[in-house]
Amino acid sequence: MKNNWNNAIYGHVKASIHGQLTEPFINLCVKRNIAIWDIKRRNKTTIVCSLYIKDISKIKPLLKQTDCKIRFIDKKGFPFFMRRLLNRTGIIIGLMCAILIITFLSNVVWRIDVKGADPRLETKIRQLLKQQHLKVGAINFVVPSTEVIETNLSAKLPKVTWIGVSKDGTTYHIDVVQKKLPKKQKETGPRNLVAAKKAIIHRLFVEKGQPMVQDDQFVKKGQLLVSGIIGNENDPKFISSKGQVFGETWYQTTTKVPLNTTYETFSGQEYTKHYLKMNKWKCLIWGFFNSSYKHEKKDSVEKQIHFLFWDLPLSYVKETHRQVHQSNRVLSPQQALDEGEKAAQRRLKSKLPSKSEIVKSTIESKKVEKGILYLRHRFVVYENIAVPKTFNSKKERVKLKKKAKKEKQNQQ
């Protein structure tokens, strides 16, 4: 098997050796480590044998020494195949063109499937995809990644609950889950409104239920604010309390503000380089004369090259180099103090319920360590502290009857 592979790779010839000293010629070849095989005698002065191409130059002195002549009968192996192929340039050009055309067509978008969307939404999605260069006939190299497409579609389609983008060969699949109309809320059972945290009552907005607290009253966590029991003790009615109870609550925050900050801004100048990549090796194919900036940021997009259904170990890489300017910002103590207070309020507001209001802020402590200002704030906030808590109407009815009976006995 090894000899067959060597014969095919290196190439060999079948030759006819004619002369009176053919046997000495064979002996000299063996002595000089020249491979010779398939030796057959045709007559007293002629033999037929096979030789490697690389040994042809070595046997010429031996032929002169033994007064023999050589004639080539057949030529086999890869070198001769390539020589015959090169003589047929039309076949080579046609083969190369066919490979290039198939590779090009394998990297073109042929279909875009949109599932889960009504016709109106599907039309809008296809329009947004065209804006991102994703359409039938587009080259994959200019199409953004599926993650970028998903993000852009989600941002521009607020009425969509979820959208997924996937790629399968030359087809893109867009899966959509549309938002459904909210179901009609079921009527809740009897419930009270209780305090979610300790606070001082600021104001009450009660739509249903019996208020159990008043303005400027201090309440603890879990304390009853609005009762779902209305009417008298002899004939009570149980309802689902509804309303808002705003209370004064308190928060403490800690904020760090660096006095010296280095930040980067884009200048708007950029250049692009294009590469062909195989494993870790990259070959620049466009952008030879672009010079790098002193300070720059590089964004790289890599696209796998396909051939029919196979992923080739070859990819296209687009590198975008953007120039950045580095700036240094130094804050005075007062500027750092103002910025720290704004940052603390923004962070607190992001955690508060809607319609909450920060009414007062106080700096409890401030200090500077290693170029960083540390602030501790205390905030006074008006927020809705009412949360629903259900109760068992039967048990409450029994309690009310017992209470009414006891009061009656006390009066007698």
JOCOR-V679793 format. One record per run of one state. SS is the DSSP state (H for helix, E for strand, L for the rest). FROM is the first residue (numbers start at 1). TO is the last residue. If there is no record, write none. Layout:
SS/FROM/TO
SS/FROM/TO
//
This chain:
L/1/1
H/2/10
L/11/11
E/12/18
L/19/21
H/22/31
L/32/35
E/36/43
L/44/45
E/46/52
H/53/65
L/66/68
E/69/76
L/77/77
H/78/86
L/87/88
H/89/106
L/107/107
E/108/108
L/109/110
E/111/115
L/116/118
H/119/131
L/132/138
E/139/139
H/140/142
L/143/145
H/146/156
L/157/159
E/160/168
L/169/170
E/171/178
L/179/190
E/191/195
L/196/198
E/199/208
L/209/209
E/210/211
L/212/217
E/218/219
L/220/223
E/224/227
L/228/228
E/229/230
L/231/236
E/237/238
L/239/239
E/240/240
L/241/241
E/242/258
L/259/259
E/260/278
L/279/280
E/281/286
L/287/295
E/296/307
L/308/309
E/310/330
L/331/332
H/333/349
L/350/356
E/357/369
L/370/371
E/372/384
L/385/385
E/386/390
L/391/392
H/393/411
L/412/412
//
